[in-house]
Amino acid sequence: MQYNIILRIFSIILLYFAFYSNVALSNETYFDLSDSEIEIQTNFKGKEVIIFGLLEPGFDTIINIKGPKKNTEIRKKERIFVFWFNTKKIVYKDLPSIFFIASSAPIKNILEEETIIKSALNFEQSLANIVTKRNFNFNDKNKPEFWNENLLKIKKNEDFYKEYNIKIVDDKLFQTKIFFPSNTVPGIYDVDIYQIKNKIIKNKKNRKIIIKKTGIGNRIFRLAHKQPATYGIICIIFAIFAGLIAATAFRRL
């Protein structure tokens, strides 16, 4: 693993010398990843990925990582007499399960608001284009902002939505480290890098990070999703046997 990282960094350094020697490499974005494939096993505790590359003089850089889209449900409890019930809910459709972002300067200072919303490069404004489904009507007590703030709070607390720093070396090289939590959803993650000048995106490059389950965890995951009925029956049988074993053990004690 370390050998691969060193080799990739060495390749970037070679590109750096070519880049700044004006060998027909201007106006391009060059970057690489320490890992482009991550395996989730039963003992998976998360994974750090290093993103590194070249900077073009006079340009700002934004790194954006987004993971598989899925429907995300948020509920609100309300008190009825002496009991609390989940009375209201809202479903955010096709919401990125992970949203990491890093930039060489505050994004609002280097891009127009319209571009930020269109490219979804901000946590709050990225929700502007998200379709929602709800069982209530918005009013003064249940404004869209209230639900959006709570959604983002949950995502940030889980480290699924997070801002990272870009480390810049001599205004020519950049590096940032991101961390995928242990409960990261398997799937394909887009890594987009933008080069910006005069509040205009001049260049954009994309790479993929593939995260997949392996071993017994993968077989259980595939069974649960492809044959949920069979998975449910197995879980019930396992629970029954576990209960019988526990009852027998306590009886002997």
GUMIBA-395577 format. One record per residue (C-alpha): z, x, y; residue number from 1. Coordinates in Angstrom, 2 decimals, m for minus. Last residue first. Example, Ala and Ser with C-alpha at 12.3 -4.5 7.8 and 13.67 -1.06 7.14 Angstrom:
<rec><zz>7.14</zz><xx>13.67</xx><yy>m1.06</yy><seza>2</seza></rec>
<rec><zz>7.80</zz><xx>12.30</xx><yy>m4.50</yy><seza>1</seza></rec>
# end
This chain:
<rec><zz>36.12</zz><xx>m26.25</xx><yy>m22.28</yy><seza>253</seza></rec>
<rec><zz>34.09</zz><xx>m27.48</xx><yy>m25.23</yy><seza>252</seza></rec>
<rec><zz>33.44</zz><xx>m30.76</xx><yy>m23.45</yy><seza>251</seza></rec>
<rec><zz>32.34</zz><xx>m28.89</xx><yy>m20.33</yy><seza>250</seza></rec>
<rec><zz>29.68</zz><xx>m26.99</xx><yy>m22.29</yy><seza>249</seza></rec>
<rec><zz>28.42</zz><xx>m30.11</xx><yy>m24.05</yy><seza>248</seza></rec>
<rec><zz>28.10</zz><xx>m31.99</xx><yy>m20.74</yy><seza>247</seza></rec>
<rec><zz>26.22</zz><xx>m29.05</xx><yy>m19.17</yy><seza>246</seza></rec>
<rec><zz>23.80</zz><xx>m28.86</xx><yy>m22.09</yy><seza>245</seza></rec>
<rec><zz>23.23</zz><xx>m32.61</xx><yy>m22.01</yy><seza>244</seza></rec>
<rec><zz>22.63</zz><xx>m32.58</xx><yy>m18.25</yy><seza>243</seza></rec>
<rec><zz>20.17</zz><xx>m29.66</xx><yy>m18.49</yy><seza>242</seza></rec>
<rec><zz>18.35</zz><xx>m31.52</xx><yy>m21.28</yy><seza>241</seza></rec>
<rec><zz>18.06</zz><xx>m34.65</xx><yy>m19.14</yy><seza>240</seza></rec>
<rec><zz>16.97</zz><xx>m32.67</xx><yy>m16.06</yy><seza>239</seza></rec>
<rec><zz>14.30</zz><xx>m30.85</xx><yy>m18.08</yy><seza>238</seza></rec>
<rec><zz>12.97</zz><xx>m34.16</xx><yy>m19.41</yy><seza>237</seza></rec>
<rec><zz>12.84</zz><xx>m35.59</xx><yy>m15.89</yy><seza>236</seza></rec>
<rec><zz>11.10</zz><xx>m32.47</xx><yy>m14.51</yy><seza>235</seza></rec>
<rec><zz>8.57</zz><xx>m32.55</xx><yy>m17.36</yy><seza>234</seza></rec>
<rec><zz>7.82</zz><xx>m36.23</xx><yy>m16.63</yy><seza>233</seza></rec>
<rec><zz>7.32</zz><xx>m35.48</xx><yy>m12.91</yy><seza>232</seza></rec>
<rec><zz>4.95</zz><xx>m32.56</xx><yy>m13.64</yy><seza>231</seza></rec>
<rec><zz>2.91</zz><xx>m34.76</xx><yy>m15.98</yy><seza>230</seza></rec>
<rec><zz>2.61</zz><xx>m37.43</xx><yy>m13.27</yy><seza>229</seza></rec>
<rec><zz>1.82</zz><xx>m34.83</xx><yy>m10.57</yy><seza>228</seza></rec>
<rec><zz>m1.10</zz><xx>m33.35</xx><yy>m12.52</yy><seza>227</seza></rec>
<rec><zz>m3.20</zz><xx>m31.35</xx><yy>m10.03</yy><seza>226</seza></rec>
<rec><zz>m0.55</zz><xx>m30.74</xx><yy>m7.37</yy><seza>225</seza></rec>
<rec><zz>2.60</zz><xx>m30.25</xx><yy>m9.48</yy><seza>224</seza></rec>
<rec><zz>0.64</zz><xx>m28.45</xx><yy>m12.21</yy><seza>223</seza></rec>
<rec><zz>m0.92</zz><xx>m26.06</xx><yy>m9.72</yy><seza>222</seza></rec>
<rec><zz>2.47</zz><xx>m25.19</xx><yy>m8.19</yy><seza>221</seza></rec>
<rec><zz>4.11</zz><xx>m24.75</xx><yy>m11.61</yy><seza>220</seza></rec>
<rec><zz>1.30</zz><xx>m22.43</xx><yy>m12.72</yy><seza>219</seza></rec>
<rec><zz>1.47</zz><xx>m20.47</xx><yy>m9.45</yy><seza>218</seza></rec>
<rec><zz>5.23</zz><xx>m20.00</xx><yy>m9.72</yy><seza>217</seza></rec>
<rec><zz>4.83</zz><xx>m18.75</xx><yy>m13.28</yy><seza>216</seza></rec>
<rec><zz>2.69</zz><xx>m15.84</xx><yy>m12.06</yy><seza>215</seza></rec>
<rec><zz>0.84</zz><xx>m15.90</xx><yy>m8.73</yy><seza>214</seza></rec>
<rec><zz>0.85</zz><xx>m18.03</xx><yy>m5.60</yy><seza>213</seza></rec>
<rec><zz>m1.75</zz><xx>m17.33</xx><yy>m2.95</yy><seza>212</seza></rec>
<rec><zz>m2.00</zz><xx>m16.13</xx><yy>0.64</yy><seza>211</seza></rec>
<rec><zz>m5.45</zz><xx>m15.16</xx><yy>1.86</yy><seza>210</seza></rec>
<rec><zz>m5.63</zz><xx>m13.49</xx><yy>5.28</yy><seza>209</seza></rec>
<rec><zz>m8.96</zz><xx>m13.92</xx><yy>7.01</yy><seza>208</seza></rec>
<rec><zz>m10.71</zz><xx>m12.07</xx><yy>9.83</yy><seza>207</seza></rec>
<rec><zz>m12.24</zz><xx>m13.23</xx><yy>13.07</yy><seza>206</seza></rec>
<rec><zz>m13.70</zz><xx>m11.65</xx><yy>16.20</yy><seza>205</seza></rec>
<rec><zz>m14.01</zz><xx>m13.01</xx><yy>19.71</yy><seza>204</seza></rec>
<rec><zz>m15.63</zz><xx>m11.52</xx><yy>22.79</yy><seza>203</seza></rec>
<rec><zz>m15.97</zz><xx>m12.12</xx><yy>26.51</yy><seza>202</seza></rec>
<rec><zz>m13.39</zz><xx>m14.89</xx><yy>26.87</yy><seza>201</seza></rec>
<rec><zz>m13.30</zz><xx>m15.50</xx><yy>30.63</yy><seza>200</seza></rec>
<rec><zz>m10.23</zz><xx>m15.23</xx><yy>32.87</yy><seza>199</seza></rec>
<rec><zz>m11.77</zz><xx>m12.26</xx><yy>34.76</yy><seza>198</seza></rec>
<rec><zz>m11.88</zz><xx>m10.34</xx><yy>31.48</yy><seza>197</seza></rec>
<rec><zz>m10.76</zz><xx>m11.44</xx><yy>28.03</yy><seza>196</seza></rec>
<rec><zz>m11.13</zz><xx>m9.99</xx><yy>24.56</yy><seza>195</seza></rec>
<rec><zz>m10.07</zz><xx>m12.43</xx><yy>21.86</yy><seza>194</seza></rec>
<rec><zz>m8.80</zz><xx>m11.67</xx><yy>18.37</yy><seza>193</seza></rec>
<rec><zz>m8.70</zz><xx>m14.38</xx><yy>15.73</yy><seza>192</seza></rec>
<rec><zz>m6.80</zz><xx>m14.14</xx><yy>12.43</yy><seza>191</seza></rec>
<rec><zz>m7.48</zz><xx>m17.23</xx><yy>10.33</yy><seza>190</seza></rec>
<rec><zz>m5.14</zz><xx>m17.97</xx><yy>7.43</yy><seza>189</seza></rec>
<rec><zz>m6.41</zz><xx>m19.17</xx><yy>4.05</yy><seza>188</seza></rec>
<rec><zz>m3.98</zz><xx>m20.90</xx><yy>1.71</yy><seza>187</seza></rec>
<rec><zz>m0.47</zz><xx>m20.80</xx><yy>0.27</yy><seza>186</seza></rec>
<rec><zz>2.21</zz><xx>m22.37</xx><yy>2.53</yy><seza>185</seza></rec>
<rec><zz>4.82</zz><xx>m19.89</xx><yy>3.78</yy><seza>184</seza></rec>
<rec><zz>8.33</zz><xx>m20.52</xx><yy>2.42</yy><seza>183</seza></rec>
<rec><zz>9.31</zz><xx>m16.83</xx><yy>2.37</yy><seza>182</seza></rec>
<rec><zz>8.33</zz><xx>m16.39</xx><yy>6.01</yy><seza>181</seza></rec>
<rec><zz>5.07</zz><xx>m14.62</xx><yy>7.07</yy><seza>180</seza></rec>
<rec><zz>5.90</zz><xx>m11.84</xx><yy>9.54</yy><seza>179</seza></rec>
<rec><zz>3.71</zz><xx>m10.43</xx><yy>12.27</yy><seza>178</seza></rec>
<rec><zz>3.46</zz><xx>m6.86</xx><yy>13.53</yy><seza>177</seza></rec>
<rec><zz>1.31</zz><xx>m5.89</xx><yy>16.52</yy><seza>176</seza></rec>
<rec><zz>m0.80</zz><xx>m2.87</xx><yy>17.32</yy><seza>175</seza></rec>
<rec><zz>m3.12</zz><xx>m1.85</xx><yy>20.13</yy><seza>174</seza></rec>
<rec><zz>m5.20</zz><xx>1.20</xx><yy>20.98</yy><seza>173</seza></rec>
<rec><zz>m6.83</zz><xx>2.33</xx><yy>24.24</yy><seza>172</seza></rec>
<rec><zz>m4.44</zz><xx>1.65</xx><yy>27.13</yy><seza>171</seza></rec>
<rec><zz>m2.60</zz><xx>4.86</xx><yy>26.14</yy><seza>170</seza></rec>
<rec><zz>m0.97</zz><xx>3.03</xx><yy>23.21</yy><seza>169</seza></rec>
<rec><zz>m0.45</zz><xx>m0.75</xx><yy>23.51</yy><seza>168</seza></rec>
<rec><zz>2.15</zz><xx>m2.63</xx><yy>21.47</yy><seza>167</seza></rec>
<rec><zz>1.37</zz><xx>m6.33</xx><yy>21.35</yy><seza>166</seza></rec>
<rec><zz>4.46</zz><xx>m8.51</xx><yy>21.20</yy><seza>165</seza></rec>
<rec><zz>4.87</zz><xx>m11.57</xx><yy>19.03</yy><seza>164</seza></rec>
<rec><zz>5.22</zz><xx>m15.29</xx><yy>19.73</yy><seza>163</seza></rec>
<rec><zz>6.26</zz><xx>m17.65</xx><yy>16.95</yy><seza>162</seza></rec>
<rec><zz>5.46</zz><xx>m20.97</xx><yy>15.33</yy><seza>161</seza></rec>
<rec><zz>6.37</zz><xx>m20.96</xx><yy>11.62</yy><seza>160</seza></rec>
<rec><zz>9.64</zz><xx>m19.11</xx><yy>12.25</yy><seza>159</seza></rec>
<rec><zz>11.56</zz><xx>m22.14</xx><yy>10.83</yy><seza>158</seza></rec>
<rec><zz>13.39</zz><xx>m22.53</xx><yy>14.16</yy><seza>157</seza></rec>
<rec><zz>10.04</zz><xx>m22.33</xx><yy>15.94</yy><seza>156</seza></rec>
<rec><zz>8.54</zz><xx>m25.14</xx><yy>13.85</yy><seza>155</seza></rec>
<rec><zz>11.58</zz><xx>m27.39</xx><yy>14.36</yy><seza>154</seza></rec>
<rec><zz>11.62</zz><xx>m26.78</xx><yy>18.12</yy><seza>153</seza></rec>
<rec><zz>7.87</zz><xx>m27.37</xx><yy>18.29</yy><seza>152</seza></rec>
<rec><zz>8.24</zz><xx>m30.78</xx><yy>16.66</yy><seza>151</seza></rec>
<rec><zz>11.19</zz><xx>m31.68</xx><yy>18.87</yy><seza>150</seza></rec>
<rec><zz>9.28</zz><xx>m30.79</xx><yy>22.03</yy><seza>149</seza></rec>
<rec><zz>6.23</zz><xx>m32.75</xx><yy>20.87</yy><seza>148</seza></rec>
<rec><zz>8.32</zz><xx>m35.84</xx><yy>20.10</yy><seza>147</seza></rec>
<rec><zz>9.99</zz><xx>m35.87</xx><yy>23.51</yy><seza>146</seza></rec>
<rec><zz>6.72</zz><xx>m35.09</xx><yy>25.31</yy><seza>145</seza></rec>
<rec><zz>5.08</zz><xx>m38.14</xx><yy>23.73</yy><seza>144</seza></rec>
<rec><zz>7.70</zz><xx>m40.34</xx><yy>25.45</yy><seza>143</seza></rec>
<rec><zz>10.18</zz><xx>m42.39</xx><yy>23.49</yy><seza>142</seza></rec>
<rec><zz>12.79</zz><xx>m43.69</xx><yy>25.93</yy><seza>141</seza></rec>
<rec><zz>10.31</zz><xx>m44.35</xx><yy>28.74</yy><seza>140</seza></rec>
<rec><zz>7.84</zz><xx>m45.91</xx><yy>26.31</yy><seza>139</seza></rec>
<rec><zz>5.50</zz><xx>m44.88</xx><yy>23.47</yy><seza>138</seza></rec>
<rec><zz>4.69</zz><xx>m47.59</xx><yy>20.96</yy><seza>137</seza></rec>
<rec><zz>6.05</zz><xx>m47.52</xx><yy>17.42</yy><seza>136</seza></rec>
<rec><zz>5.01</zz><xx>m46.87</xx><yy>13.80</yy><seza>135</seza></rec>
<rec><zz>3.12</zz><xx>m43.65</xx><yy>14.55</yy><seza>134</seza></rec>
<rec><zz>m0.14</zz><xx>m41.83</xx><yy>13.72</yy><seza>133</seza></rec>
<rec><zz>m1.15</zz><xx>m38.74</xx><yy>15.64</yy><seza>132</seza></rec>
<rec><zz>m4.40</zz><xx>m36.90</xx><yy>16.41</yy><seza>131</seza></rec>
<rec><zz>m3.89</zz><xx>m33.34</xx><yy>17.71</yy><seza>130</seza></rec>
<rec><zz>m6.04</zz><xx>m32.33</xx><yy>20.70</yy><seza>129</seza></rec>
<rec><zz>m3.20</zz><xx>m32.05</xx><yy>23.24</yy><seza>128</seza></rec>
<rec><zz>m0.92</zz><xx>m30.48</xx><yy>20.65</yy><seza>127</seza></rec>
<rec><zz>m2.39</zz><xx>m27.04</xx><yy>21.40</yy><seza>126</seza></rec>
<rec><zz>m1.04</zz><xx>m27.45</xx><yy>24.92</yy><seza>125</seza></rec>
<rec><zz>2.56</zz><xx>m26.99</xx><yy>23.85</yy><seza>124</seza></rec>
<rec><zz>2.07</zz><xx>m24.05</xx><yy>21.47</yy><seza>123</seza></rec>
<rec><zz>m0.59</zz><xx>m22.26</xx><yy>23.53</yy><seza>122</seza></rec>
<rec><zz>m3.93</zz><xx>m20.83</xx><yy>22.48</yy><seza>121</seza></rec>
<rec><zz>m5.56</zz><xx>m24.09</xx><yy>21.36</yy><seza>120</seza></rec>
<rec><zz>m9.11</zz><xx>m22.90</xx><yy>22.19</yy><seza>119</seza></rec>
<rec><zz>m9.89</zz><xx>m25.99</xx><yy>24.28</yy><seza>118</seza></rec>
<rec><zz>m6.36</zz><xx>m26.18</xx><yy>25.70</yy><seza>117</seza></rec>
<rec><zz>m6.27</zz><xx>m22.52</xx><yy>26.73</yy><seza>116</seza></rec>
<rec><zz>m9.81</zz><xx>m22.75</xx><yy>28.09</yy><seza>115</seza></rec>
<rec><zz>m8.91</zz><xx>m25.72</xx><yy>30.31</yy><seza>114</seza></rec>
<rec><zz>m5.76</zz><xx>m23.94</xx><yy>31.50</yy><seza>113</seza></rec>
<rec><zz>m7.80</zz><xx>m20.97</xx><yy>32.74</yy><seza>112</seza></rec>
<rec><zz>m7.08</zz><xx>m17.68</xx><yy>31.04</yy><seza>111</seza></rec>
<rec><zz>m5.40</zz><xx>m14.38</xx><yy>31.97</yy><seza>110</seza></rec>
<rec><zz>m2.25</zz><xx>m15.54</xx><yy>33.77</yy><seza>109</seza></rec>
<rec><zz>m1.52</zz><xx>m18.54</xx><yy>31.53</yy><seza>108</seza></rec>
<rec><zz>m1.77</zz><xx>m16.20</xx><yy>28.55</yy><seza>107</seza></rec>
<rec><zz>1.03</zz><xx>m13.95</xx><yy>29.76</yy><seza>106</seza></rec>
<rec><zz>m0.26</zz><xx>m10.38</xx><yy>29.26</yy><seza>105</seza></rec>
<rec><zz>m1.32</zz><xx>m8.21</xx><yy>26.29</yy><seza>104</seza></rec>
<rec><zz>m1.13</zz><xx>m11.25</xx><yy>24.04</yy><seza>103</seza></rec>
<rec><zz>0.47</zz><xx>m12.35</xx><yy>20.78</yy><seza>102</seza></rec>
<rec><zz>0.27</zz><xx>m15.65</xx><yy>18.90</yy><seza>101</seza></rec>
<rec><zz>1.44</zz><xx>m17.01</xx><yy>15.59</yy><seza>100</seza></rec>
<rec><zz>0.83</zz><xx>m20.63</xx><yy>14.51</yy><seza>99</seza></rec>
<rec><zz>1.68</zz><xx>m21.57</xx><yy>10.93</yy><seza>98</seza></rec>
<rec><zz>1.34</zz><xx>m24.96</xx><yy>9.21</yy><seza>97</seza></rec>
<rec><zz>m1.53</zz><xx>m25.78</xx><yy>11.54</yy><seza>96</seza></rec>
<rec><zz>m1.43</zz><xx>m29.55</xx><yy>12.24</yy><seza>95</seza></rec>
<rec><zz>m4.10</zz><xx>m31.62</xx><yy>10.52</yy><seza>94</seza></rec>
<rec><zz>m2.55</zz><xx>m34.95</xx><yy>11.52</yy><seza>93</seza></rec>
<rec><zz>0.74</zz><xx>m35.14</xx><yy>13.40</yy><seza>92</seza></rec>
<rec><zz>2.65</zz><xx>m38.06</xx><yy>11.87</yy><seza>91</seza></rec>
<rec><zz>5.18</zz><xx>m39.95</xx><yy>13.98</yy><seza>90</seza></rec>
<rec><zz>8.28</zz><xx>m41.74</xx><yy>12.79</yy><seza>89</seza></rec>
<rec><zz>10.72</zz><xx>m44.32</xx><yy>14.06</yy><seza>88</seza></rec>
<rec><zz>13.54</zz><xx>m46.19</xx><yy>12.33</yy><seza>87</seza></rec>
<rec><zz>15.21</zz><xx>m43.48</xx><yy>10.30</yy><seza>86</seza></rec>
<rec><zz>18.57</zz><xx>m45.26</xx><yy>10.00</yy><seza>85</seza></rec>
<rec><zz>22.13</zz><xx>m44.64</xx><yy>11.17</yy><seza>84</seza></rec>
<rec><zz>24.87</zz><xx>m47.13</xx><yy>10.34</yy><seza>83</seza></rec>
<rec><zz>27.71</zz><xx>m48.66</xx><yy>12.38</yy><seza>82</seza></rec>
<rec><zz>25.68</zz><xx>m51.44</xx><yy>14.06</yy><seza>81</seza></rec>
<rec><zz>22.15</zz><xx>m50.05</xx><yy>13.99</yy><seza>80</seza></rec>
<rec><zz>22.13</zz><xx>m46.43</xx><yy>15.15</yy><seza>79</seza></rec>
<rec><zz>18.76</zz><xx>m44.74</xx><yy>15.48</yy><seza>78</seza></rec>
<rec><zz>17.31</zz><xx>m41.79</xx><yy>13.60</yy><seza>77</seza></rec>
<rec><zz>13.99</zz><xx>m40.25</xx><yy>14.58</yy><seza>76</seza></rec>
<rec><zz>11.40</zz><xx>m38.95</xx><yy>12.14</yy><seza>75</seza></rec>
<rec><zz>8.77</zz><xx>m36.21</xx><yy>12.32</yy><seza>74</seza></rec>
<rec><zz>5.89</zz><xx>m35.99</xx><yy>9.84</yy><seza>73</seza></rec>
<rec><zz>3.43</zz><xx>m33.11</xx><yy>9.51</yy><seza>72</seza></rec>
<rec><zz>m0.06</zz><xx>m33.61</xx><yy>8.07</yy><seza>71</seza></rec>
<rec><zz>m1.61</zz><xx>m30.34</xx><yy>6.95</yy><seza>70</seza></rec>
<rec><zz>m3.75</zz><xx>m27.53</xx><yy>8.33</yy><seza>69</seza></rec>
<rec><zz>m3.73</zz><xx>m24.18</xx><yy>6.58</yy><seza>68</seza></rec>
<rec><zz>m2.58</zz><xx>m21.25</xx><yy>8.73</yy><seza>67</seza></rec>
<rec><zz>m3.24</zz><xx>m20.02</xx><yy>12.25</yy><seza>66</seza></rec>
<rec><zz>m3.04</zz><xx>m16.48</xx><yy>13.61</yy><seza>65</seza></rec>
<rec><zz>m3.96</zz><xx>m15.75</xx><yy>17.25</yy><seza>64</seza></rec>
<rec><zz>m4.23</zz><xx>m12.30</xx><yy>18.84</yy><seza>63</seza></rec>
<rec><zz>m5.02</zz><xx>m12.18</xx><yy>22.56</yy><seza>62</seza></rec>
<rec><zz>m6.32</zz><xx>m9.09</xx><yy>24.36</yy><seza>61</seza></rec>
<rec><zz>m6.86</zz><xx>m8.30</xx><yy>28.04</yy><seza>60</seza></rec>
<rec><zz>m9.84</zz><xx>m6.24</xx><yy>29.17</yy><seza>59</seza></rec>
<rec><zz>m10.10</zz><xx>m3.51</xx><yy>31.82</yy><seza>58</seza></rec>
<rec><zz>m10.75</zz><xx>m0.75</xx><yy>29.33</yy><seza>57</seza></rec>
<rec><zz>m11.68</zz><xx>m2.04</xx><yy>25.83</yy><seza>56</seza></rec>
<rec><zz>m8.82</zz><xx>m1.98</xx><yy>23.37</yy><seza>55</seza></rec>
<rec><zz>m9.17</zz><xx>m0.82</xx><yy>19.79</yy><seza>54</seza></rec>
<rec><zz>m7.41</zz><xx>m2.01</xx><yy>16.64</yy><seza>53</seza></rec>
<rec><zz>m4.22</zz><xx>m2.90</xx><yy>14.82</yy><seza>52</seza></rec>
<rec><zz>m2.71</zz><xx>m5.87</xx><yy>12.99</yy><seza>51</seza></rec>
<rec><zz>0.30</zz><xx>m5.12</xx><yy>10.78</yy><seza>50</seza></rec>
<rec><zz>1.41</zz><xx>m7.70</xx><yy>8.23</yy><seza>49</seza></rec>
<rec><zz>5.04</zz><xx>m8.31</xx><yy>7.23</yy><seza>48</seza></rec>
<rec><zz>5.69</zz><xx>m10.40</xx><yy>4.13</yy><seza>47</seza></rec>
<rec><zz>8.29</zz><xx>m12.95</xx><yy>3.11</yy><seza>46</seza></rec>
<rec><zz>11.01</zz><xx>m12.99</xx><yy>0.49</yy><seza>45</seza></rec>
<rec><zz>8.85</zz><xx>m13.59</xx><yy>m2.61</yy><seza>44</seza></rec>
<rec><zz>11.01</zz><xx>m13.38</xx><yy>m5.76</yy><seza>43</seza></rec>
<rec><zz>9.12</zz><xx>m16.13</xx><yy>m7.64</yy><seza>42</seza></rec>
<rec><zz>5.78</zz><xx>m14.62</xx><yy>m6.64</yy><seza>41</seza></rec>
<rec><zz>3.65</zz><xx>m15.20</xx><yy>m3.57</yy><seza>40</seza></rec>
<rec><zz>0.72</zz><xx>m12.79</xx><yy>m3.41</yy><seza>39</seza></rec>
<rec><zz>m0.66</zz><xx>m11.69</xx><yy>m0.06</yy><seza>38</seza></rec>
<rec><zz>m4.29</zz><xx>m10.77</xx><yy>0.64</yy><seza>37</seza></rec>
<rec><zz>m5.73</zz><xx>m9.24</xx><yy>3.82</yy><seza>36</seza></rec>
<rec><zz>m2.97</zz><xx>m6.68</xx><yy>4.21</yy><seza>35</seza></rec>
<rec><zz>m2.66</zz><xx>m3.85</xx><yy>6.78</yy><seza>34</seza></rec>
<rec><zz>m5.18</zz><xx>m5.72</xx><yy>8.90</yy><seza>33</seza></rec>
<rec><zz>m8.09</zz><xx>m4.42</xx><yy>10.96</yy><seza>32</seza></rec>
<rec><zz>m9.46</zz><xx>m4.43</xx><yy>14.49</yy><seza>31</seza></rec>
<rec><zz>m12.60</zz><xx>m3.62</xx><yy>16.43</yy><seza>30</seza></rec>
<rec><zz>m13.81</zz><xx>m5.80</xx><yy>19.29</yy><seza>29</seza></rec>
<rec><zz>m17.20</zz><xx>m5.05</xx><yy>20.83</yy><seza>28</seza></rec>
<rec><zz>m18.32</zz><xx>m4.74</xx><yy>24.44</yy><seza>27</seza></rec>
<rec><zz>m19.12</zz><xx>m1.05</xx><yy>23.97</yy><seza>26</seza></rec>
<rec><zz>m20.07</zz><xx>0.50</xx><yy>20.64</yy><seza>25</seza></rec>
<rec><zz>m23.38</zz><xx>2.16</xx><yy>21.46</yy><seza>24</seza></rec>
<rec><zz>m21.97</zz><xx>5.68</xx><yy>21.09</yy><seza>23</seza></rec>
<rec><zz>m20.20</zz><xx>5.72</xx><yy>24.46</yy><seza>22</seza></rec>
<rec><zz>m17.85</zz><xx>8.61</xx><yy>23.51</yy><seza>21</seza></rec>
<rec><zz>m14.97</zz><xx>6.22</xx><yy>23.99</yy><seza>20</seza></rec>
<rec><zz>m16.05</zz><xx>4.00</xx><yy>21.12</yy><seza>19</seza></rec>
<rec><zz>m16.96</zz><xx>6.89</xx><yy>18.84</yy><seza>18</seza></rec>
<rec><zz>m13.53</zz><xx>8.43</xx><yy>19.30</yy><seza>17</seza></rec>
<rec><zz>m11.86</zz><xx>5.05</xx><yy>18.79</yy><seza>16</seza></rec>
<rec><zz>m14.00</zz><xx>4.28</xx><yy>15.75</yy><seza>15</seza></rec>
<rec><zz>m12.59</zz><xx>7.39</xx><yy>14.12</yy><seza>14</seza></rec>
<rec><zz>m9.08</zz><xx>6.24</xx><yy>15.07</yy><seza>13</seza></rec>
<rec><zz>m9.80</zz><xx>2.82</xx><yy>13.55</yy><seza>12</seza></rec>
<rec><zz>m10.84</zz><xx>4.46</xx><yy>10.29</yy><seza>11</seza></rec>
<rec><zz>m7.62</zz><xx>6.52</xx><yy>10.27</yy><seza>10</seza></rec>
<rec><zz>m5.63</zz><xx>3.30</xx><yy>10.75</yy><seza>9</seza></rec>
<rec><zz>m7.42</zz><xx>1.82</xx><yy>7.75</yy><seza>8</seza></rec>
<rec><zz>m6.72</zz><xx>4.87</xx><yy>5.57</yy><seza>7</seza></rec>
<rec><zz>m3.06</zz><xx>4.96</xx><yy>6.63</yy><seza>6</seza></rec>
<rec><zz>m2.66</zz><xx>1.26</xx><yy>5.78</yy><seza>5</seza></rec>
<rec><zz>m4.35</zz><xx>1.69</xx><yy>2.41</yy><seza>4</seza></rec>
<rec><zz>m2.13</zz><xx>4.68</xx><yy>1.54</yy><seza>3</seza></rec>
<rec><zz>1.00</zz><xx>2.71</xx><yy>2.48</yy><seza>2</seza></rec>
<rec><zz>0.00</zz><xx>0.00</xx><yy>0.00</yy><seza>1</seza></rec>
# end
